[in-house]
Amino acid sequence: MKMVVAIIRPEKLQDVMKALEAAEIKSMTVSSVKGRGTQKGITQQWRGREYTVDLLDKTKLEIVVTDDLVDTTINTIKGSAMTGDIGDGKIFILPVENAVRIRTGTTGEKAV
């Protein structure tokens, strides 16, 4: 099992969720986060003065999938979250040792 962690633009969340559902990947955790990467924030103007926003709003998806769904998950997120502009986000893949469904006590891939 793997955990796919994706940091994406907030405005792309609905597109990504629809694409994942179409790919039969329905379970996920979604969080609102702030961060910065290569783009290092943005400069904006307000009342004639410039100011820099160092941390930008992003959306974090955490999805645990079986090994056979990792590539599908990654490709689905990439295809639906990409705008082609800097700040589109990143995807990280982490190993998951085990999972436990609290309600039934089921463990391993069956719990996912």
Secondary structure, DSSP 8 states (H G I E B T S, - for coil): -EEEEEEE-GGGHHHHHHHHHHTT----EEEEEEE--TT--EEEEETTEEEEE-SEEEEEEEEEE-GGGHHHHHHHHHHHH--SSTT-EEEEEEE----B-TTT--BGGGG-
